[in-house]
Amino acid sequence: MYDVKYQLDGFDTTYYYLGSQSEGTTTPGLLSDTDLLLTNNKVNIMYSMADWQHGGKINLLMVKDADTPPQHYLLQVFRLDLPLPVTNLNHPDFVTDSQGRVFLSNLAIVRKIAALCGDAHLRRGPSNSAREDCDFVYAFKCKTLPPEIMSWFTKMGQVYWPSQETFEAAKKCPVFLVPDGYHGSVNNAIQWRITPNIIERLLMFSLNIVQIKCLVVLKSIKKQEFVKYIHHENCKFTTFHCKTALFFTLERTPPTLWTKCRLIECIVRCLETIQECLNQGNCPHFIVEGVDLFDGKLCRECQMDLDQAIQGMIQDDMHVLFHLHSDYLGQRLSDYPHEMQPYHGDDVNAGICGKLAKDMFEHYLMINTEVCRRLCNNGEAELQISLINEITKLENLAINVGTTQYHKKYIKFLKQSLMSVKASTIMANCIQSGLPLPHDIWEMYGVSLNTDVASNKLKLASMHYCRGELMRAASVLHEVEFDLDGSVQPVCGCGITPYRDNLSEAFCKYTVQNDSQEQLTKKLAFCVRFLREEKFCAPMFLWYEMYRAVGDDVDHRDRLERNWMDWAVVDARPFLLYLQYLTYRDLGVRHRQLEGFHGLKAIVTSDRANQLYHPATALNLYGHCCELEGGVAEALHVYNRSVQNIPKNNAANWHIQRLYDDIGTLV
């Protein structure tokens, strides 16, 4: 998804999702973060001068001196026009050494990300991000495998694991340089560390389920037990240490060991491997030669204490397993072979499948929001041209040689979403100016209707309502009402987490058997979004949402809120009920009008309001219905409640002022 987005933005970059979530080696209880790596494809990393390229790419030569630490390199800057080194400091990110050589500082990345993140910037090793639960690493891809990694392939055919096929596949994996200098080095700011994380991910993908379970249990022990023996602030035993221990244990044990009935024996073998490293005071990197993973991570005192603790666990016949809290693992082991409580395997599986599906579409929508925000920045007059250009870019990307099936799925989805915006902006202009409709307008709407069960169909119904086509609006609303049953999962792309973000149980069970994008969209309801350029396709009351800022409210928006708060965005179900109320009110069908009114009231005044992504907007719509019913006092109460929950950037502030002005005029 991000590859597509950045290509549309004009950047030649590649995203990689790494770590335990992508490997499937975590559980909900381990609270694993997200690991992202982004590489700039316009940087040419050279291992020798033979790799130099003329033209648009930035040429950086990997340099290693006698005093350069293991796993680290310096990146010397070379000219674009000639294979010669740069000799002057013509860039703030360049640094010279005692020999006059010009190197790229690793702080260049830190400064760039820090500027984007602002006060939310967090730095952890090579990671720079704006969120605690996300490690974002900006890296450069090596053109060839460095010798420290090539030496690992000499093991081929000499060990139990990995297989020869895996070794051969690993030779084709990219290796990266990340901005992380060696701790305590005087040249720390210009050192870049080699990371073979794609090879490591390949190794993880080759594991069987027993080996994965073994690693998950090791992580649980580390999280709960190992931390008790880490006494110094700068010391830590990491999940990467656990993974490395598993790798070395796999390398020297026959495959016949790794069976379900011998799981605890496998765990003990891995703990013994950790002990071996602790005893010798050195934890080698599994792939990169000459690296000690304890260096700068775990002092000798903590190593010795941890060694004794592990020995105690083994001598106690691993009773520690029965006391693990994460995911109720200890309790579940204690209950075995009886029914495992409180989790049932099928429920856990369905819950994970549901969360994965929901997360995927949240990312779809978040990136769509960012794309639309960029297009809107050019102004209303340019939006139609920008949309046409963006859709053309997507069509060209879809036929590129390197476009995978996953790229194509997202390209199709984004194109559908942009076609909806294009159709609505054209229609809004026609409604405003009284112009005749283009002959292909319904075809444009048709392309976008199946992104989910509700959002674009509700925009179509809203457009019909605004054109006075009430029977057509009612027909579309009836279809949405039928599809929007209890098995449908709400999803939003504004980056909001509701107070109670429940997953629909029926949706989770559905995702176990129906995992294709086309099938999943039949059980998803996205929030409905109207850009300012689409406002004539939205009921006039929603226009207030597009201008919700009062006073200095804009200054109180975070980075994600700035993407969408100039638009009207509302959860699908409340908007369906609001549109039903308006449509059947104008049609004179009172009982259907009241169904919409009472349905909307039931949502905003019950616990279900905690599950809404945009509760303030839903309350405001209900307040408007109260006004139309003649209950001005009730409407004021609703708007005040909305402001109490969300004081700033809330259109309810306008409605309160409007009603007080009206009351003052009447008096």
N, C-alpha and C positions, 0 to 999 in steps of 0.2 A: 504493500500500500504506500509506504513512504518512498520507495523507489519511484513509483509513478508520480507521486506528488512533487518530488524534487526535480524530476525530469520536466514536469509541466512548469515548474518555477525557473527552469533554465540551468539547473545544477546537475553535474555528472557525478552522482554519488550512489553508493550502495549501502543498504541497511542490512544488518545481521541481528537476529534475535538469538541470544546465547543463554547459558546458565541452566539452572535446574528446571525452570518452567518449560523451556523448549526441549529439554532432555527427558522430561517425565520422571525426574528423580526427586520430587518434592511432594508434600501433602499440604492440605489446608492449614494444619496445625503448625507447620514449620515456618509459616509466614515468609516465604521466599520473596525476594524482590525481583524486579525485571531487569535483565541485562541486555543493553543495546549497544551495538558497535556500528559506527558510521565511518565509511572510508571515502575519501575524495579521489575519484578516478583521474583527475587532472594533475595528480602528483606522480612523478616517475621516480621510484626509489631504485637507485643503481647500486649493484654490488661491485661492479667494475666499470671502467670507462666505456666498455663495449655496449653498456646498456643506455648510454646517453641518447636522448631524442631531440631532434630539432623541432622548433615550433612552439605550440601553445602549452605544452606541459612543463610544470616546474620540476627541474632536475635536482635531486638530492642524493649525494653519495654517502653510503654507509661507511663510516670510518671507525676503526678500532685501534687505539694505541696500547702500549704495554701496560698502562695503568687503568685502562677501561675495565670496569667490573664485568663479570660474566653476565650474559644475557642482555648486555647493553651496547648501544652504538651511539656515535655522534653523527649528525646529518649535515654534511658540508654542502653549501649552496653553489650550484653551477649555473652558468649563463644559459639563456634560451637560444641564442644565435650561434654560439660556438662552444665546443666541448672544453671550456676553460672555467676555472673556479671564479666566483665572484670575489672581488678584492676590496670592495668598499661597503660601509655600513649604510646602505641606502634604504633601509627598512627598519622600523622599530623592533621587529622580532628577530633581527640578526645580532649575533654575538661573535666576537673574535677571540681567538686563543693567543698564547704567547708566540706562536709561529705566524700570526697574521691571517690564519685561515678563518673564513666566515662560516658560522654554523647557525642553523635554525634553532631558536630557543623552544623548549617544550612549553614554556609559559605563554607562547602565542595562542595555544589552544585554550588555556585557562582563561586568558583575558577575553577571548572571543565569546566563550560560553558564559562567562560571568556577566558580560555586557547584555546578553540576551536574557539571562535569568534574573538580573537585578539583585534585590535583597534576598531572594530565595535561593541564591547560588550555594551549592554544597559541593565540596571537593573531598573525594576519598581516593587516594592513590591516583590512578589514571582517569578515574571517573569524575565527571563534572555534570551536575544536573540540578534541577529545581525541585526535585521530589525525593523524600526519604526512601520511598519504595522503588526507586528506579536508578540504576547505575548506567550512565550514558558515557560511552568512551568514543572519542574521536581518534581515528587511527590512519596510518598509511600502509598500503599493501606492498609487500616486498615483491620484486620482480622474479627473484629466484630464491630457493630455500637456502638460508645461511648454513655454514658448515656445522654449527652447534646442533642443528636439527638434522642435517643429512647424516650425521654419525649414528643417529638413532636407528636408521634403516639397516645398519649392519647386523641388527638382531634378527632380521628376517629369517625364518626357518629354524631358529635356535631356541625358541621359547614356546610355551603352551598357548600363549595369547599375546597379541592379537593374531588373527589368521593372516596367511600370506595375501589373501584377497583384500583384507583391510589395510595391510601395509601398502599394497599397490595403489589403493584408492587414496590413501593419505598423502602419497607423493604429489597428487594433483590438487591438494588443498592449499588455499592461500595462507600465508603467514603475515602477521601485522607488526608494525612498530607503534607502540602506544606512548603517550607523553608521561613517562614515569621514571624519574632519575633514581639512581642508587642512593639509599639513605646514608647520610653522613658524608657523601662525596663532595669535594670542592667544586666539581663540574656538574652537580646535580641538575642544574637548570638547562643544560644542553644535552642531557642523556635521554635516549629513547630505548624502551625495553621491548625485546622480542616476545611475542605471544603467539603460540601455535593453537589458539583456541578453536579453530575450525577442525583441526586434527583431533583435538580432545573431544569435540562434539561428535565427530565420526566414531571415535572409540566408544563413547557413551551409547550411540545408536546401535552398536554391535552387541550390547549386553542382553542377557536373557532376564526373565522376570525375577529369578532368585538373586541374581547379582544386583539388580536394581533395588530389591527389598533390602539386601544387605547394606547398601549405601544409605538408604533412607533411615535404617535403624542406627547406623553409625552417626548420622547427622543428629538424630534425636538424642543419642547418648552425649554427643558433643555439646548440644544446646543446653541440656539439663545437668549433666554431671561434670564434664570437663571444665566448665567455667568455674567450678568451685575451687579448682587448683591453679587458676591463673590469677596471681596476686598483684601483678604489676600493671599499671595503667596502659602502658604501650605494648603489652604482650597479648597475643591471642592465638588460639588454635582454630583454624578456619575449616570451612567445608571443603576447600581445595586440598587441605592436608588429608582429609578423609578420602577424597576421590583419588589422590595419589597413592594412598595406602592400598586402596582397592585395586588399582592398576598393577602395582608391584605384586600383590597377592595373586591376582589372576595370571600374571606372567609366569609364575613358578609353581602353580598348582594344576593338576590335571583336570580337564573338563568334567570328569565323573564326580568330582567333589560338589559341583554347583547344582545340587538338586534340592527340591523342596524339603525333604525329610532331614537334610543336613544343614539347614539354614543357620542354626545357632553355631555349629562348627565353623561355618564360613565366616560368621561375624567374629568368632574368637581368632581365626587365622588373620583377619584384617587387624584386629587389636594387637596381635603379636607382631605384625609388621610395623605398626606405629611404635610399639615398644622398642623394636630393633633400632628404629631411627632415633628415638629418645635416648637410648643407651649410648649410641655412638655420637650423639650431639649433632646429627646431620640428617636432613631429609632431602634426598636428591629429587630433582625434577624428573618426572618420568620420561620426558621427551628431550628437553634442552640440556645439553651436556654442561657439567661444571657448576651447577646452581644448587645452592642450599636453601630450601624453602623455610627453614627456621631462622635464617639470617635476617635480623631486623624485625622478626615476628614473635619469637619465643626465646626468652633468656634461659640460661643453663639451670637456674634455680627452679623455674617453672617446669622445665623439661623433666627434671628429676622427680618433682612432686607428682607430675602427671603419670610418669612411669610407674611409681608406687601405687597410684590410684587404679591404674589399669590392671596391675598385677593382682590387686585386691578383688577387683570385679571378676577376673578369671577364676581365682581360687574359690570365690563364693558361688561357683557354678552359674555365673551370669544371672543371679537373682535380680540384678539391677534392671533387667528388662521388664520385670513385673511392676516396677515403680516409675516407668516412663509416663509422663502426663500427656505429651503431645499426641493428639488424635486418640486419646484414651487407649494408647497402645498397651500399657501395662495391664489395664483392666481387661482388655480384649484377650490378651494372652492368658490371663488368669481364668477367664471363662471358657477358654478352648478346652475340649472340643464341643462344648455346649454352644447354644446360640449366642453370637457375639452381640453384646449391647454396649453402647446405645446405637451403634451404627449397623446397618445391614448393607452388605456389599452392593446390591442392586441400587439402593438409594444413594450411596456414595458415588457410584458410577454415573447415575443419572444427574446428580448434582454437579459433578465435574463437567460432564458433556454440556449441560445447560449453561454453566458459567463460561465455558470456552466459546460457545456459540454467541452468547450475549456480548462477551468481550470483543469478539471479532467485529460484530456489527457496530458496537460503540466506536471502535477505531475507524471503521468505514465512515461513520457519520462525523466524527471529530475531524478527520482529514477533509471531508467534503465541506465542513464549516470553514476550515482554514482556506480552502480553495475559493469558496464564494466570497469570503472577506477580502481576499486579495483582488478579486475581480471587481468588487464593489468600490474599492479604493480609487478606481479611475473615474468615478462619478456616474450619474444616471445615464447621461447621454452616451457614454462609451460602453455601458454594460452589455448591450446587445452585440456589439462588435466583439467584445472580449469573450462572450459566451460562444459565439460562432468560432472564433479562433481556438478557444480551449477544446471545443468538441472536435474540431479538425485535428488538433494535436493528439487527442485521445485515439481517434481513428487511425492515425499514422503509427502511434505507439503499438496499437493492437496487431499490426501486420509486420512489426520489426522481427528480425530473425531471432534475437535473443529474448523475446517476450515469452514467458512461461505461462502455463495454464492458470497459475495463481494471479499473475499480472492481468491476464485477460479477464478473469472474473471480476477483479476490482475495477478495471477500465470500463467494463460493461455497466457496472453498478454506478460509477461516477458519471458516466455519460447519461444514464437514465435520470439521475438527479439533476444534472445541468439542463437536460431537455425540459424537465418540469419547470425550472426557473425561467428558461427561455420562453416557454409557452405562457406562463403567468405574467411575465413582464410585458409581452406583446399584448395579451388580453387586457391587462391593466391599462395600457396606453389606449387601447380601443374603447374601453369603458369610459375613460376620462375624457377622451376627445370626440367620442361618437363616431369613430371611423368604422368602416366595415371590417369584418373578420377576415384574416388571410385564409385561403382555401385549405392550407395544410395544418391549421391550428389544432384540429382534433387528432390528427395523426401525431403531433408533438405531445399532446396530453397522453395519448394512448401508449407511447413508448415508456412513459414514466410510471404508469399506474401499478405495476407489479413489483415495485421495490419492497413493499410490505403490504399488510392488509388494510392500512388505514390512511397514512399521512397524505399521499398524493391524491387519493380518492376524496379525502376531506377537503383538500385544496380545490379540487374540481367542483365539489358540491358548493363550496363557498363562492366560487366564481359564478356558478349558476344563480345562487341567491343574490349576489350583487348585481347581476344582469336582470333580475326580476323573473327568472325562469324557475319558479317555485316548485312546480311538479317535477322537473328534472332534478332539482336539488334534493327533493324528498326521495326520489328513486335511488339516487346515489347513497343517501344517508341510510336508507333501508338496507342496501347491500352491505355497507360497512357495519351496521348494527348486527347483522346476521353473522358476519365473519369475526367480529370482535368479541369472542366468547372468553370464558375463564381460562382457556388454555393458551391464550395469546400473551406474549411477554412484552411489556413496554421497554423501549430502548431510546436513549437520547445521546446526542453527540456534542453536548455543551460542556462536558467535563464535570457535571454535577453528580454528586452522590446523595440520594435521598436519605432522610433520617432513618428510614427502614427500607433498605433496598432488597426486597424479597424477590426470589426467583419463583416463578409459577411452577408448581409441582408437575402439573400436566405438561407444561412446556419442556421441562427437564426430561421427562419420560419420552416425550416425542423425539427429542434430539438424539436419543440412543439409537433409534432405528432410522432416523431421517437426518442425515448429516450433510447433504448437499446444499449449496447456497440457495438453489431454486426451491427446495423443500422447506428450508428454514424460514424463508421470507413469508411463507403461508401462516406462520405462527408468531410473527413479530409486528409490533405497532410502534413506529417511530413517532417522535414528537412532530407536530405540525409547525412549519416555519414559514413566515412571510417576510421577505426583504422589504425595505422601504419602497423599492421600485415595483413591488407587487401589491402595494397597499390597496389599490382599487379593486383587487380580487378578494379582499378581506372585509368583514363587517367593520363599519367605521369605529366602533367602540375599541377594536383591537389596535387602531392607529395610536392610541395613547401609549401602548406598550413599546412602540418604536421610538418614542420620545420620553422615556420613563425618567430620565435624569432631572433632578431638581437641585438647584444650587451647585454644590461641588461634588455631586454624586459620582460624576465620571472619574474623579480622582480616587474613588474607593472601589474601582473595578480591578480585579486581578487580570493576569495575562489572558486566561481563557475567556473571562467575561467580556473582555474588550472585543472578542471575535463575534459575539452574538447579541449583545445588549442593545444594539440599535435596531434590532429586528423584533417582530412579535413571534414568540415561541411558546407553544402550549402543548401539554400532554394530549394524546389523541382522544382518550375517552371523555374527558371534560369538554373538549371542543366539539365532539360529536353531539353531546347532550345540549350544549349551548346552541349549536346550529339547528338542532331539532326544535328547540324552543322558539328560535327566531322564525324558522321556516313555517312551522305549523301555526304560529301566531298570525303570520301574514296570510296563511291559507284559511284561517278561521277554524281550524280543527283543534278545539280547546282541550280535549282529553289527551291528545298527543303532545300538545304544547305543555301541559302540566306534567306529563311523563318525563319530558326533558328537564323541566324545572326541578321536580322532586329527585330525579336521578342525579342531577348536578349537586343539589343540596346534600344528598346522602354521601357523596364523595368528600366534599370539602368540610363537612361537619363530623366526619367519622375518622377512625384510625387510618382509613385508606389514604387520607390526605398526606400522611407521613411517607407514603410510597411514591408520591408525585415528584417529578423532576422540577416542575414549575408550579409549586403550590400557590404562590402569590397571584399568578395570572389566573389560575382556576378560581380562586376566591373572588378576584375582580370580575370575572365573567358571571359568577353567581350573584355578586352585588348588583351588576347591571340588570340581571333578570328580576331581582327584588325591586329595583327602580321601576322597571316596566310593569310590574305587578302593583305598583302604587305604594310599595313599602319603603319610603325614603329613609325612615328611622332605621329599619332593618339593614338597608343598604349601607348607611353610614357605619353601623355596627360591624358589618362585614369588612368594609374598607379599613376601618381602624384595626380590626383583628389582623388583616393582611399586613399593615404597616408595623404592628407590634412584632410580628414574626420576621419581617424583612424591612427594616426602616429605610434603607437607601436603595436607589435604583428600582423603585417600585411605583408603578403608575397609579397605585391607590392614592398616593399623595395628591395627584392632580384631581382625582375623583372626589376626595374629601373637600378640597378647596372649591371645586365646581359646585358641589351640593350646598356648601355653606354660602357661596355667592348667590345661588338660586334662592335659598331661604331668606337671605338678607334682602333680595330684590322683592320677594313676596311681602315681607314685613314692611 
